[in-house]
Amino acid sequence: MMTTEQTKAEQLQEIGKRTMDCIREMVAALECDYDRLEELRDDCPPEDAEELSELIEAAGDCESVEDARERIMNDPLSLQVRSGWHAPGAEMEPEEFELLLATGGPAVRIIGELGTFSEPETAILQVQDWFVPWTDYRSDSDEDDALLTYVQHFCFDE
């Protein structure tokens, strides 16, 4: 018999999986070869039909890299940074970031650490629901690459 906690944990992991699926789709559209897609749409020999199908799937609703980039940039609800300890009046150097993707019950965010030039070095997808703390979504390394690619399109300094 499954407990309420197990059920809630499974629900949070499912929400994380759906979120990662969306992020992977956005990154695939960003990495799509739109020039090749256009070339194959204009004149597709039968032997390139599979490649055309893959490019159409990767592009999704996007018509260009700019469309894909704009889709990523408009995705989060908010972006925040924070720093570590520093003396009063000293310049703040952001060390961590949070991209809030959804609020309420459930809520979804991406958190991570920033490098020397405020570039994301790590990215972790987290899901939270009423009376349940933020929980890391468990993913494989390919998904982690997509998540880091996604967050690298945001500016975390001024």
Helices and strands as residue ranges (DSSP letters): H 4-31, H 34-42, G 46-48, H 49-59, H 65-73, E 78-82, E 96-102, E 107-113, E 124-129, E 132-136, H 141-151
